[in-house]
Amino acid sequence: AERVLKELGLKPVVVSAKTRLGIDELLAELARAVPSDFGNKSILGGLADKNDVVMLVMPQDSEAPKGRLILPQVQTIRELLNKECISINTIPENMQKALENLKNPPKLIITDSQVFKEVYEKKPKDSLLTSFSILFAAYKGDLNEFISGANAIDSLNSSSHILIAEACTHAPLSEDIGRVKIPNLLRKKFGQEINIDI
């Protein structure tokens, strides 16, 4: 212990698993050594860092609340500000113009799932692309389990029975993703007779 203190300038915690000597002190030192942000999950994960340019493509359709952004968009913008990123916000119709006004392509583009294909076709080849849905699936849930569930879609057929369980904070509107768009896509792929409960 004296040698460690002398050579490294660190006071060691002497511990005995046999007598439990120093266990409480060790636990206290470990707790003190943990960074204050340890365990805080990040919406963006490692996709963006300080000074990165991130473009958010956010459709403002009938599902978008009048006069405000939806919570995942607000939380993502807030995290971008906290990380000292440069956030460029646009609607799909103005995405090309927004890209033309940038000196370099954005490192990351985040969009709404409903316009993913359109945004993918317009994005610069060097820009990463994801959606708010994917970010929040990883942030609030088990992304690997969700991927497994998405892969199960290929095993469905016209006699399959599907349950769509939503946990939305907004009242469903005419273009609702869980009650309208996903069921329509499934019926288009597997036939109108597929059984869907919501």
Backbone bond lengths (Angstrom), bond angles and torsions (degrees), N, CA, C in turn:
res aa  C-N    CA-C-N  psi(-1)  N-CA   C-N-CA  omega(-1)  CA-C   N-CA-C  phi
1 A - - - 1.455 - - 1.520 110.39 -
2 E 1.336 115.98 -41.96 1.469 119.72 178.81 1.523 111.11 -64.51
3 R 1.331 116.57 -37.67 1.469 120.79 179.54 1.535 111.02 -65.97
4 V 1.326 116.99 -42.28 1.464 120.95 177.51 1.526 110.06 -61.31
5 L 1.312 116.34 -45.37 1.460 121.20 179.20 1.531 110.28 -61.14
6 K 1.316 116.75 -43.66 1.470 121.54 -177.65 1.528 111.22 -68.63
7 E 1.345 117.40 -47.51 1.464 121.09 -173.50 1.527 113.43 -80.54
8 L 1.313 118.07 -34.57 1.470 120.87 -175.52 1.523 113.63 -108.25
9 G 1.312 116.71 -13.37 1.457 119.28 -177.89 1.513 112.94 71.07
10 L 1.309 115.93 18.92 1.471 121.06 179.79 1.522 109.26 -116.67
11 K 1.303 115.87 132.65 1.463 119.59 177.78 1.531 108.33 -80.34
12 P 1.325 117.06 114.15 1.467 119.10 -179.11 1.523 111.88 -73.77
13 V 1.314 114.97 154.99 1.457 121.11 173.23 1.526 106.32 -101.41
14 V 1.305 115.82 116.86 1.462 120.68 -179.07 1.522 107.88 -85.39
15 V 1.340 115.18 125.92 1.463 120.72 -173.71 1.523 109.80 -131.28
16 S 1.326 115.33 143.54 1.458 120.24 172.90 1.520 107.68 -126.81
17 A 1.335 115.84 119.54 1.459 119.51 176.36 1.529 110.29 -69.31
18 K 1.333 116.13 -26.76 1.465 120.66 -177.75 1.527 111.00 -72.68
19 T 1.337 116.57 -48.96 1.476 119.40 -176.30 1.530 112.56 -99.29
20 R 1.333 116.61 -7.45 1.472 124.60 -177.62 1.527 111.80 68.90
21 L 1.321 116.22 15.94 1.457 121.62 174.98 1.528 109.36 -60.12
22 G 1.313 117.35 128.71 1.463 122.93 173.55 1.518 116.05 80.02
23 I 1.344 118.40 0.42 1.471 120.59 -178.05 1.533 110.70 -61.64
24 D 1.338 117.03 -47.84 1.466 119.87 -179.69 1.524 111.02 -62.02
25 E 1.334 116.71 -41.06 1.464 120.23 178.41 1.529 110.78 -64.56
26 L 1.344 116.97 -40.18 1.458 121.28 178.02 1.531 110.88 -60.98
27 L 1.330 116.45 -46.54 1.463 120.26 179.48 1.526 111.29 -61.67
28 A 1.318 116.83 -40.84 1.468 121.06 178.48 1.530 110.57 -63.94
29 E 1.340 117.20 -41.64 1.472 120.52 179.56 1.528 111.03 -67.50
30 L 1.328 116.66 -38.80 1.473 119.99 176.88 1.525 110.39 -62.25
31 A 1.326 116.72 -43.56 1.467 120.76 179.38 1.528 110.69 -62.17
32 R 1.334 116.95 -39.31 1.466 120.81 178.92 1.524 111.52 -68.15
33 A 1.330 117.25 -30.43 1.468 121.42 -176.50 1.527 113.36 -80.65
34 V 1.319 116.99 -15.16 1.460 120.22 -178.09 1.530 109.62 -71.52
35 P 1.339 118.08 128.34 1.468 120.04 177.99 1.523 110.99 -59.37
36 S 1.323 116.42 149.49 1.470 120.73 -176.13 1.519 112.62 -61.01
37 D 1.348 118.04 -26.37 1.467 120.04 -178.98 1.534 112.81 -98.01
38 F 1.355 117.13 10.08 1.454 120.20 -179.71 1.525 110.53 -60.66
39 G 1.318 116.53 132.27 1.457 121.06 177.87 1.513 113.81 85.44
40 N 1.326 117.85 -9.73 1.458 119.71 176.81 1.522 107.86 -73.81
41 K 1.298 115.81 117.19 1.448 119.33 179.18 1.520 109.27 -74.38
42 S 1.295 114.83 148.66 1.449 121.67 179.94 1.520 109.26 -111.97
43 I 1.312 116.90 136.09 1.467 121.05 176.63 1.525 109.16 -62.24
44 L 1.325 116.46 -42.52 1.463 121.37 -174.68 1.524 113.22 -86.28
45 G 1.337 117.51 -9.66 1.456 119.21 -176.25 1.514 108.60 56.46
46 G 1.298 118.00 -132.25 1.458 121.71 178.52 1.518 113.07 -102.05
47 L 1.324 117.69 21.66 1.464 120.56 -174.61 1.523 114.12 -77.25
48 A 1.331 117.85 -21.45 1.463 120.23 -177.82 1.521 109.97 -145.24
49 D 1.323 115.36 141.81 1.456 122.28 179.35 1.521 110.15 -128.02
50 K 1.303 115.71 176.10 1.462 122.51 -179.36 1.532 110.85 -47.88
51 N 1.325 114.97 134.15 1.474 125.15 177.77 1.524 114.68 72.77
52 D 1.339 119.35 -1.12 1.468 120.06 174.57 1.527 109.41 -69.51
53 V 1.331 115.83 143.56 1.461 121.25 174.72 1.523 107.50 -91.30
54 V 1.333 115.93 125.51 1.466 122.69 179.81 1.517 108.11 -123.93
55 M 1.330 115.86 126.09 1.461 120.71 178.78 1.528 109.51 -101.05
56 L 1.331 115.72 129.41 1.453 121.58 175.98 1.530 107.64 -107.14
57 V 1.328 116.60 120.51 1.462 121.89 179.29 1.521 107.08 -106.50
58 M 1.355 114.99 110.91 1.465 120.10 -169.94 1.525 110.98 -126.59
59 P 1.342 117.58 104.04 1.464 119.77 177.36 1.531 110.66 -62.05
60 Q 1.306 116.14 143.75 1.464 121.21 176.92 1.525 107.68 -116.06
61 D 1.344 115.13 73.63 1.461 121.22 -177.75 1.518 110.03 -101.51
62 S 1.324 117.05 -162.76 1.467 120.74 -177.16 1.523 112.74 -65.12
63 E 1.339 117.77 -20.28 1.462 121.03 178.15 1.524 112.17 -80.25
64 A 1.334 117.28 -21.53 1.458 120.74 -178.53 1.526 109.38 -74.84
65 P 1.328 118.24 130.15 1.461 120.00 179.84 1.529 110.96 -65.09
66 K 1.306 116.08 137.52 1.464 121.24 -177.00 1.527 110.26 -65.29
67 G 1.328 115.52 127.06 1.454 120.91 174.74 1.519 116.14 80.31
68 R 1.336 118.68 5.06 1.464 119.17 179.37 1.525 109.93 -156.02
69 L 1.317 115.42 167.31 1.460 122.29 177.28 1.521 109.16 -94.77
70 I 1.330 116.55 159.78 1.461 119.15 176.15 1.529 108.69 -77.53
71 L 1.322 116.12 156.69 1.460 122.25 -173.22 1.532 113.87 -54.83
72 P 1.339 121.01 -44.65 1.471 118.66 179.24 1.534 112.58 -59.70
73 Q 1.320 117.34 -35.50 1.467 120.08 177.97 1.523 110.42 -66.66
74 V 1.320 116.45 -44.74 1.463 121.21 179.66 1.531 110.24 -62.39
75 Q 1.324 117.42 -45.95 1.457 120.88 -178.84 1.532 111.48 -64.48
76 T 1.322 116.57 -37.16 1.464 120.28 178.70 1.523 110.36 -67.31
77 I 1.318 117.31 -44.83 1.467 120.99 177.78 1.519 109.66 -60.03
78 R 1.327 117.01 -42.79 1.469 120.35 179.82 1.528 110.86 -61.63
79 E 1.338 117.46 -43.28 1.460 119.56 179.61 1.528 111.01 -66.27
80 L 1.325 117.39 -36.91 1.466 120.28 176.19 1.524 110.45 -61.30
81 L 1.327 117.24 -41.76 1.463 121.00 177.55 1.528 110.30 -64.30
82 N 1.328 117.05 -44.00 1.466 121.00 179.58 1.528 111.75 -61.27
83 K 1.341 116.53 -35.67 1.462 121.36 179.84 1.524 111.88 -82.35
84 E 1.325 116.78 -1.53 1.468 123.12 -177.91 1.525 111.91 61.96
85 C 1.330 115.32 38.02 1.458 121.76 173.30 1.527 108.70 -85.81
86 I 1.313 115.94 168.59 1.461 122.19 176.15 1.520 106.60 -105.85
87 S 1.317 116.03 114.54 1.460 122.18 -175.34 1.526 110.11 -100.22
88 I 1.322 115.96 124.83 1.464 122.67 175.49 1.522 106.44 -112.36
89 N 1.314 117.82 121.32 1.462 121.91 -175.87 1.519 109.87 -113.58
90 T 1.336 115.73 133.01 1.458 119.55 -178.41 1.523 110.21 -152.76
91 I 1.320 114.80 169.51 1.466 121.59 172.64 1.529 106.81 -99.20
92 P 1.331 118.55 160.26 1.470 119.95 -177.05 1.529 113.09 -55.34
93 E 1.318 116.53 -37.00 1.464 120.48 -177.55 1.533 112.44 -64.96
94 N 1.324 118.17 -24.34 1.467 122.10 -178.75 1.528 113.30 -106.10
95 M 1.330 116.98 5.61 1.455 120.07 -175.36 1.530 112.05 -59.46
96 Q 1.337 117.21 -46.35 1.461 120.48 -178.16 1.520 111.05 -61.02
97 K 1.325 116.64 -42.51 1.470 121.17 179.05 1.533 109.91 -64.54
98 A 1.321 116.88 -41.12 1.469 120.87 178.36 1.526 110.38 -61.71
99 L 1.337 117.67 -43.05 1.464 121.53 178.88 1.530 110.99 -63.22
100 E 1.325 116.13 -40.40 1.467 120.67 -179.73 1.527 111.52 -63.93
101 N 1.313 117.88 -27.52 1.452 122.03 -178.85 1.526 113.48 -84.51
102 L 1.315 116.93 -4.04 1.470 120.81 178.53 1.528 109.87 -94.15
103 K 1.318 116.25 141.17 1.466 121.75 177.26 1.529 110.28 -66.95
104 N 1.344 116.08 -41.39 1.465 122.98 178.82 1.521 108.77 -128.28
105 P 1.332 117.30 156.25 1.471 119.30 177.62 1.533 110.35 -64.17
106 P 1.325 117.11 150.26 1.464 118.98 176.33 1.518 110.61 -65.83
107 K 1.333 115.71 149.34 1.464 119.32 176.68 1.527 109.84 -66.29
108 L 1.332 115.30 -38.39 1.465 121.26 -173.32 1.519 109.33 -138.71
109 I 1.328 115.70 141.01 1.465 122.26 171.86 1.525 106.71 -121.10
110 I 1.329 115.69 129.92 1.467 121.76 177.44 1.517 106.73 -117.95
111 T 1.322 116.55 131.08 1.460 119.52 -177.30 1.508 111.94 -137.29
112 D 1.294 114.92 172.72 1.452 122.68 174.10 1.528 107.89 -78.56
113 S 1.309 116.93 143.20 1.467 121.09 -176.77 1.518 113.34 -57.55
114 Q 1.329 116.82 -34.05 1.462 119.26 -174.86 1.530 113.68 -66.72
115 V 1.332 117.78 -19.40 1.472 120.38 178.94 1.534 111.22 -117.05
116 F 1.324 116.56 19.37 1.462 120.91 -175.89 1.528 111.35 -56.57
117 K 1.323 116.99 -48.32 1.470 120.59 -177.61 1.523 110.64 -62.15
118 E 1.318 117.32 -45.11 1.468 122.16 179.82 1.526 110.82 -60.83
119 V 1.330 116.76 -43.80 1.472 121.31 179.73 1.525 109.96 -68.11
120 Y 1.320 117.16 -40.94 1.469 121.06 178.59 1.529 110.98 -57.45
121 E 1.329 116.08 -42.32 1.466 120.68 -178.44 1.527 112.24 -67.88
122 K 1.331 118.21 -24.85 1.468 122.29 -178.07 1.531 113.13 -96.57
123 K 1.311 117.62 -16.50 1.473 120.08 -170.85 1.524 111.71 -70.54
124 P 1.348 116.91 146.98 1.461 119.88 172.53 1.526 109.96 -63.83
125 K 1.326 116.89 148.26 1.473 119.72 -174.17 1.521 112.94 -63.33
126 D 1.333 118.12 -27.41 1.459 120.38 -178.36 1.527 113.98 -86.95
127 S 1.320 117.60 -7.54 1.470 120.68 -179.62 1.520 110.15 -84.46
128 L 1.335 116.12 135.46 1.462 121.02 172.18 1.522 108.25 -74.47
129 L 1.321 116.94 154.82 1.470 120.93 -179.99 1.518 109.61 -136.84
130 T 1.326 115.58 134.43 1.461 121.42 172.07 1.523 107.63 -148.83
131 S 1.322 115.95 -179.44 1.463 120.14 179.57 1.525 109.70 -123.05
132 F 1.319 115.02 160.48 1.465 119.59 175.07 1.528 109.56 -58.48
133 S 1.331 116.87 -38.15 1.474 120.83 -179.27 1.519 111.58 -61.07
134 I 1.318 116.89 -44.48 1.464 120.90 -179.39 1.529 110.31 -67.15
135 L 1.335 116.61 -44.64 1.471 119.77 178.90 1.526 111.16 -57.93
136 F 1.337 115.88 -44.59 1.461 118.97 -176.07 1.524 112.39 -79.16
137 A 1.322 117.89 -24.50 1.466 119.97 172.40 1.522 109.39 -63.66
138 A 1.332 116.37 -41.50 1.468 120.53 178.40 1.527 111.02 -72.77
139 Y 1.327 116.94 -36.89 1.470 122.00 -176.47 1.523 112.33 -71.00
140 K 1.334 116.42 -40.63 1.472 119.96 -173.38 1.519 113.96 -108.27
141 G 1.322 117.28 -9.29 1.462 118.23 -174.54 1.510 112.37 -139.59
142 D 1.310 115.09 -158.21 1.461 123.10 -178.29 1.525 107.43 -108.10
143 L 1.331 116.04 94.71 1.463 120.87 -174.33 1.522 111.93 -58.53
144 N 1.329 118.10 -38.76 1.463 120.21 179.79 1.526 111.21 -62.35
145 E 1.336 116.49 -38.23 1.471 119.59 177.78 1.529 110.67 -67.38
146 F 1.331 116.54 -37.81 1.465 120.47 178.03 1.529 110.97 -66.04
147 I 1.335 116.84 -38.32 1.465 120.83 177.60 1.523 109.77 -64.15
148 S 1.324 115.80 -41.88 1.466 120.53 177.08 1.528 110.77 -59.86
149 G 1.331 115.60 -42.29 1.469 120.01 177.55 1.521 112.10 -64.30
150 A 1.325 116.90 -41.09 1.469 120.50 178.72 1.526 110.31 -64.10
151 N 1.328 116.40 -39.13 1.469 119.70 178.57 1.523 111.79 -65.28
152 A 1.324 117.28 -26.39 1.470 121.10 -179.86 1.527 111.78 -68.78
153 I 1.328 117.77 -18.17 1.466 120.96 179.79 1.524 110.58 -56.85
154 D 1.340 116.17 -35.87 1.470 119.61 -179.07 1.528 113.09 -64.85
155 S 1.347 117.67 -17.04 1.468 119.90 -179.83 1.531 112.19 -92.74
156 L 1.345 117.23 -1.01 1.472 120.43 -179.52 1.519 110.89 -76.55
157 N 1.333 114.53 160.05 1.465 120.77 173.32 1.530 108.20 -146.21
158 S 1.306 117.54 -175.94 1.465 121.65 -173.70 1.530 113.36 -65.15
159 S 1.343 118.63 -18.59 1.466 120.17 178.75 1.534 112.83 -101.00
160 S 1.316 116.78 8.88 1.470 120.40 179.40 1.520 111.25 -69.53
161 H 1.330 114.65 154.73 1.468 122.21 177.15 1.525 107.89 -115.92
162 I 1.320 117.06 124.73 1.468 122.12 -174.46 1.517 109.78 -122.30
163 L 1.330 115.41 137.77 1.463 121.70 172.58 1.525 107.50 -112.44
164 I 1.328 116.19 125.94 1.465 121.55 172.66 1.519 106.48 -107.26
165 A 1.328 116.52 114.41 1.465 122.17 -179.23 1.520 108.26 -111.56
166 E 1.310 116.47 115.23 1.464 121.71 -177.60 1.517 111.15 -100.80
167 A 1.315 114.44 151.70 1.464 121.12 174.14 1.525 107.80 -134.42
168 C 1.310 116.37 56.09 1.465 121.43 -176.68 1.516 110.39 -90.57
169 T 1.339 114.77 151.15 1.464 119.72 178.29 1.522 111.38 -93.54
170 H 1.332 117.47 -4.62 1.472 119.87 -179.63 1.522 110.64 -109.26
171 A 1.321 115.27 156.81 1.468 120.32 175.39 1.523 108.26 -72.56
172 P 1.340 118.12 138.63 1.464 119.84 -178.97 1.530 111.05 -65.20
173 L 1.338 114.82 140.84 1.452 121.76 178.89 1.522 108.77 -116.27
174 S 1.321 117.21 -175.15 1.460 121.80 -172.80 1.527 113.67 -62.49
175 E 1.318 118.61 -31.48 1.462 122.17 -177.59 1.528 112.18 -101.50
176 D 1.323 117.93 22.97 1.457 122.12 -173.31 1.528 111.91 -53.87
177 I 1.327 115.23 133.74 1.467 120.70 -175.93 1.528 112.07 -67.23
178 G 1.349 116.95 -45.91 1.461 120.35 -176.42 1.517 114.40 -76.91
179 R 1.323 117.00 -31.64 1.469 120.61 -175.90 1.524 113.50 -96.40
180 V 1.338 117.21 -20.93 1.466 120.45 -176.06 1.528 111.86 -122.21
181 K 1.320 117.13 -59.46 1.466 120.34 -170.07 1.528 113.24 -67.40
182 I 1.342 117.67 -49.21 1.475 119.46 -179.49 1.527 110.98 -65.21
183 P 1.350 119.56 -47.31 1.465 118.11 176.32 1.534 112.90 -57.18
184 N 1.326 117.67 -39.75 1.469 120.07 178.82 1.528 111.66 -63.54
185 L 1.335 116.44 -41.81 1.466 119.69 178.11 1.528 111.56 -64.21
186 L 1.342 116.89 -41.55 1.465 120.56 179.06 1.531 111.02 -65.28
187 R 1.333 117.18 -41.99 1.475 120.49 178.81 1.522 111.27 -66.05
188 K 1.329 116.05 -36.38 1.468 119.97 177.76 1.525 110.32 -64.29
189 K 1.315 116.75 -38.73 1.473 121.22 -177.19 1.531 112.43 -79.24
190 F 1.361 116.85 -39.56 1.465 119.70 -170.81 1.527 114.30 -114.38
191 G 1.313 118.26 -5.66 1.464 121.09 179.39 1.519 112.17 106.66
192 Q 1.310 115.56 155.57 1.463 122.32 -175.71 1.530 112.96 -66.29
193 E 1.332 117.17 -20.97 1.466 119.60 -175.96 1.523 114.16 -81.26
194 I 1.317 117.47 -6.21 1.469 119.33 178.58 1.535 109.35 -59.39
195 N 1.324 117.49 138.54 1.468 122.90 -173.42 1.525 109.80 -93.98
196 I 1.339 116.42 116.17 1.469 120.98 -177.24 1.531 108.96 -124.61
197 D 1.332 115.89 122.02 1.460 122.10 173.20 1.518 108.58 -107.56
198 I 1.333 115.64 144.36 1.466 120.53 178.54 1.504 108.90 -121.09
